[in-house]
């Protein structure tokens, strides 16, 4: 029983850790997308300021080019993190399933112990009743 209790605590810890990892990845994706959106705004602002929106134009602002590169890198990083997010979600699901299995085993064992204890108590009561009738 002690081993299973320890195992259940370990599995709960693993589930919590997987949830933290998942939240961290989601947070990073959101942050990358927010930063990319800010860069989009800065690019549009720079294009409006200069009056040139054609990226191939010789006078296209260098700042806008660099910001677009950074934005693209952030979007790519967010897409790469989507793969990690999917793996983390799968790992969390597996960890939760494992935890459920061990918790169900523990519950089943506890139910068996309660049933055995109830039967033992009933046997004692039956014995006392039989002695009382025998007097």
Protein Blocks (a to p, Z undefined) as FASTA:
>chain_A
ZZmmmmmmmmmmmmmmmmmmmmmmmmmmmmmmmmmmmmmmmmmmmmmmnopabfklmklc
fklmmmmmmmmmmmmmmmmmmmmmmmmmmmmmmmmmmmmmmmmmmmmmmmmmmmmmmmmm
mmmmmmmmmmmmmZZ
